[in-house]
Amino acid sequence: MAASGSTDTATDAAIPPRRKWEVLGLVLMAMGLLLSLAFVTYHPSDDAVVQSTPLVDVLLNTWELQAQLPIQNALGVIGAKLARAFIPGALGYSVLFLSGALMVWGYAIFRHWALRPLLYPTGLTVLVAFVAASLTGWFGHALQVDLGRWAGALGMGVAGWMQELFGPPGSLILLLLSVAVMALLVVDHDIQRSVDRLVNALASLRDTVRTWTPSWESADAQPSSDASQPAASASSQDAAPRSNADDPAPGSAPASAASATAPDPTPTEQDQTSVSLTVPDPGQDKRPVR
């Protein structure tokens, strides 16, 4: 017992826990990369080979199978089996979201980051893959097109079930609503904050359009004012000869001015009254003689 305890202690001393987590992170990143490569290089012609070949023969007679039945997948027969299981058998090419999430987890473990903040983005990534596969399956059913490799069996099944239950328009509206909600959650992690941001963006757009409107009105009014200027100049030119004809000759004075400066030879009635009031009576100066 003492020997086994000392052996475990020596092993822990040889490989610190920090290095173990780093190795685990590297393994997860490599697995995510290999899965992504297998998914990207999926080819439908490999399905027949995979279906006709048991897994034991694949593991034991890999060289013979590769020579007899060439595989298009970059990871060979194993990659073809994995691709067939996840792409046409599950979520289609949306499984690339899952392999990408696996690489992110491996990188976070390798860098010794806290893993708790990754729970929310990982769950959201799974929902995004599911909704993307279902939306692709809806278009496959609506357009009568084979989109099995894009939507997968799960996406095609969910889309067909929704179309039977809600009808094509209703199922499309629900799927688009799911896409909008997930987009808002990805941006802000809060739907209310996303809605407020959208409202502020629309308000700023409205203010921008209002600032453009006066400039457009001034630009429209400028050609009309330019067109009215020649008419105004023509009318002023027509009025100029008329005013010149009405002006008197240089050597003659205006009649109103002459009449204003000439004295009035006949006194007015008021002037006569004033004169009669101011003239003394000659009879008042005569005094009685004693």
LINRANOR-V905991 format. One record per residue. N is the residue number from 1. RES is the residue in one letter. SS is DSSP state (~ for helix, > for strand, _ for the rest). Layout:
n res ss
N RES SS
N RES SS
This chain:
n res ss
1 M _
2 A ~
3 A ~
4 S ~
5 G ~
6 S ~
7 T ~
8 D ~
9 T ~
10 A ~
11 T ~
12 D ~
13 A ~
14 A ~
15 I _
16 P _
17 P ~
18 R ~
19 R ~
20 K ~
21 W ~
22 E ~
23 V ~
24 L ~
25 G ~
26 L ~
27 V ~
28 L ~
29 M ~
30 A ~
31 M ~
32 G ~
33 L ~
34 L ~
35 L ~
36 S ~
37 L ~
38 A ~
39 F ~
40 V ~
41 T _
42 Y _
43 H _
44 P _
45 S _
46 D ~
47 D ~
48 A ~
49 V ~
50 V ~
51 Q ~
52 S ~
53 T _
54 P _
55 L ~
56 V ~
57 D ~
58 V ~
59 L ~
60 L ~
61 N _
62 T ~
63 W ~
64 E ~
65 L ~
66 Q ~
67 A ~
68 Q ~
69 L _
70 P _
71 I _
72 Q _
73 N _
74 A _
75 L _
76 G ~
77 V ~
78 I ~
79 G ~
80 A ~
81 K ~
82 L ~
83 A ~
84 R ~
85 A ~
86 F ~
87 I ~
88 P ~
89 G ~
90 A ~
91 L ~
92 G ~
93 Y ~
94 S ~
95 V ~
96 L ~
97 F ~
98 L ~
99 S ~
100 G ~
101 A ~
102 L ~
103 M ~
104 V ~
105 W ~
106 G ~
107 Y ~
108 A ~
109 I ~
110 F ~
111 R _
112 H _
113 W _
114 A _
115 L _
116 R _
117 P _
118 L ~
119 L ~
120 Y ~
121 P ~
122 T ~
123 G ~
124 L ~
125 T ~
126 V ~
127 L ~
128 V ~
129 A ~
130 F ~
131 V ~
132 A ~
133 A ~
134 S ~
135 L ~
136 T ~
137 G ~
138 W ~
139 F ~
140 G ~
141 H ~
142 A ~
143 L ~
144 Q _
145 V _
146 D _
147 L _
148 G ~
149 R ~
150 W ~
151 A ~
152 G ~
153 A ~
154 L ~
155 G ~
156 M ~
157 G ~
158 V ~
159 A ~
160 G ~
161 W ~
162 M ~
163 Q ~
164 E ~
165 L ~
166 F ~
167 G ~
168 P ~
169 P ~
170 G ~
171 S ~
172 L ~
173 I ~
174 L ~
175 L ~
176 L ~
177 L ~
178 S ~
179 V ~
180 A ~
181 V ~
182 M ~
183 A ~
184 L ~
185 L ~
186 V ~
187 V ~
188 D ~
189 H _
190 D _
191 I ~
192 Q ~
193 R ~
194 S ~
195 V ~
196 D ~
197 R ~
198 L ~
199 V ~
200 N ~
201 A ~
202 L ~
203 A ~
204 S ~
205 L ~
206 R ~
207 D ~
208 T ~
209 V ~
210 R ~
211 T ~
212 W ~
213 T ~
214 P ~
215 S ~
216 W ~
217 E ~
218 S ~
219 A ~
220 D ~
221 A ~
222 Q ~
223 P ~
224 S ~
225 S ~
226 D ~
227 A ~
228 S ~
229 Q ~
230 P ~
231 A ~
232 A ~
233 S ~
234 A ~
235 S ~
236 S ~
237 Q ~
238 D ~
239 A ~
240 A ~
241 P ~
242 R ~
243 S ~
244 N ~
245 A ~
246 D ~
247 D _
248 P _
249 A _
250 P _
251 G _
252 S _
253 A _
254 P _
255 A ~
256 S ~
257 A ~
258 A ~
259 S ~
260 A ~
261 T ~
262 A _
263 P _
264 D _
265 P _
266 T _
267 P _
268 T _
269 E ~
270 Q ~
271 D ~
272 Q ~
273 T ~
274 S ~
275 V ~
276 S ~
277 L ~
278 T ~
279 V _
280 P _
281 D _
282 P ~
283 G ~
284 Q ~
285 D ~
286 K _
287 R _
288 P _
289 V _
290 R _
